[in-house]
Amino acid sequence: MKVTVNRKAHFNAAHRLYNADWTDARNAIVFGKCANPHYHGHNYELTVSVKGEIHPETGFVMDMKILKNLIETEIEEQFDHKNLNEEVPEFKTLNPTAENIAVVIWNKLRPKIGKNLDLSITLFETQRNFVTYDGE
């Protein structure tokens, strides 16, 4: 029997969506206000989901204190109140779309969570816009 446990977190960050190989005009057409050269921000809401068998001795899929600490150190401390384009190394050459942010978060957490557990990331950029990534 597999169960999914979830931990919610949040971070505030600024970013700019643009393709450096394009003109400002093309970036404006494709990314709209999100291409603003002075950046813009979001209050991101994050759900980290871990799925696996319940451990017979602890009753846990994963100790939630460990998951909480991983999210704090690997994600919140790295992303919160940062300019993603300028201050987060992964986005120096990667456009910080919600899709790419979710993949980066997954890649940061995956090596720290048991291989016997499935990992899924859901990232809300706004209340209505969110993405989910599970490694596929």
Buried (B, 14 or more C-beta within 10 A) or exposed (E): EEEEBEBEBEBEBBBBBBEEEBEEEEBBEEBEEBBBEEBEEBEBBBBBBBBBEEEEEEEBBBEEEEBBEBBEEBBBEBBBEBBBBEBBEBBEEBBBBBBBBBBBBBEBBEEEBEEEBBBBBBBBBEEEEBBEBEEE
